[in-house]
Amino acid sequence: MAKSETSSDTARPWQSYHTVYTNAKAGMDGVDKEKVQRIVYEMSKGSKYFENEERKEAFIRQKIETMRARCAKLTATDISHFQMVAEKRILELEAARNLSRIWLHVDMDAFYAAVETLSNPSLAGKPMAVGTMSMISTANYEARKFGVRAAMPGFIARKLCPELIFVPTDFKKYTYYSDLTRKVFQKYDPNFMAASLDEAYLDVTEVCKEKGVTGEEIAKEIRASVFEETGLTCSAGVAANRLLAKVCSDINKPNGQFVLPNNRMAVVTFISSLPIRKIGGIGKVTEHILRDALGINTCEEMLQKGSYICALFSQSTAEFFLSVGLGLGRTDTPEVRLRKSISNERTFSATGDETLLYRKLEEIAEMLSTDMQKEGLCGRTLTLKLKTAAFELRSRAVTLQKHICTSKDILKHASKLLKAELPISLRLIGLRMSHLNEERDGVPLDPTQKTLTHFMVSGDASGKDVDEQRSFGHEAHDISDYFVNKEKSDSFTGSHETRHTHIDHLDSNHSSELNDDNCTFDSNAAEMETVHNPSSDVTADKVQGTSCLNTVTNGANFLEGEAEAVSSSRQRELFLWVNGYKCSICGTEMPPDFVEERQEHCDFHLAENLQKEESGTEFRSSNPRQRVVCKAQIVSQSQRKKRKSSPKEGRHIPIDLFFVKSNQNF
């Protein structure tokens, strides 16, 4: 049997070539899947796209093999334990089931293509796609019958459908019609969730109660209102939660609706035979892992394999899969959250023409600026996203001293980021602005947030004078000790290299530490004097000679090493696996045979604790403590206050003077 399958794959290599284009969308149910596979394979073989797909396939196979290997490690005891864990969690999730809400998911039908047909009625009834020969944004239902779909290269679409008509994208037009649909949604749910330009979630529970109607009637009313306002059709799904409502909206597309009753038996029956790929959040990679490694094809099978789900996946992922098996989703109205970022990106035919790339960058900067000004946003971190002709993703970012929002400012900094990558052949450019400064009526939303400039201008938290700080930490003048953190900028999507350096915080500890004491020494000191804070009970005593320097230094090194050893051993003692499975720190459960995974988990917590300790050490100097200061240094303190320091007097500018001068530039 295995040989016959192998020979079949050799004779028909396209059968093992699974891409996003072979997955059925609405309007593609009757498409010859094997024909689409064969044409996509033949048209893309040897191309950069083909090579990228092969890399992704290899990645998926590796993940599947890893998952199979982990499955093989599970003993009967492990499976029995995690079966009890799964059953307990299923009971908890079932107890939290909420069937009191009525959620509606509205999805416009082939939105971009429908808008173009509305603008040009001569396109009606003809296979048409919005996009270029390089990439398609969407296709109408006439084109989908041939296997043409969104995110497909235009040259492959033309091979599938020789009569296909291409129409260029016009996002101003699509945004206009999207705003019209949202005005309709606003009447039924002021807090509706816009998932994209062409879809939204509405909680119509209160509207149904007020009007004394059902969710089905409200769905019909909304669809009729959208058509009246825009001339466009949409489909709707009605269910007890958002996850199910989205699935339902796809069942009777186009221009239809499906209602799933708010009844537990109806929900369980509906979800039991549903393919896992129909669920939002389960994509190509997850589908292959669940199917090929665990034999899970339907949502019901997630519950049947609950022990493996809980043993092999993280707690949050396992909970999501079990919730899917039960047909559970979010029913609460999301709280208003501050936007973290705003972005725009465009795909085009691969080109290395620098003039064209800069022109594309200018267009995207203009669109991003328009969106930002529309929402009253300004940003401080600009990220440039690039996809090369070989489908490699890159991103570069810069954090500015002031917030910007104009297209001129955005383009200025984005051009510098792009210039650093040239020469390069690209097929996608994107810009994202983060670290937003969103204001309403001129009042910042988070007035408690302090800036680095504010910290430097206000000085030490204890209110001490800058010169006084310099007297106790004059030797700590290496500025590199203060800028210690590098922050990795997050990407738009995907996993790729990011280079982004950002000043995160200042080390406020200006001097060496000995237990709780801060000590400073002068090479000319013949007599040392202990100075203590008024809050300390330790009296001042004198230390004769300079030999204390070596004694204190050696003592500090000894205590520091001993403290680290004790701390590390104490952390390991506190790290336990409760009942042989459960992490005593975070509650994650892991089988005993997963030795490497457990070691990685342990190392993660140890590193996390060490980082916390280091952070605590850095800022410990803010507490009152005893300090040993040279008497000669105290005497000369008043002279230092009167005399303005000059860079020529030493090799380095004192750190406090550097900050004071820098403040004038902010």
Beta strands, then each sheet from edge to edge (+ up, - down):
strand 1: 103-108
strand 2: 128-131
strand 3: 136-139
strand 4: 165-167
strand 5: 193-196
strand 6: 199-203
strand 7: 234-239
strand 8: 257-259
strand 9: 341-351
strand 10: 379-388
strand 11: 393-404
strand 12: 426-434
strand 13: 439-440
strand 14: 443-444
strand 15: 497-499
strand 16: 512-514
strand 17: 517-519
strand 18: 527-531
strand 19: 542-544
strand 20: 577-578
strand 21: 582-583
strand 22: 627-630
sheet 1: 5+ 6- 1+ 7- 8-
sheet 2: 3+ 2- 4-
sheet 3: 9+ 12- 10+ 11- 15-
sheet 4: 13+ 14-
sheet 5: 16+ 17- 22- 18+ 19-
sheet 6: 20+ 21-
end
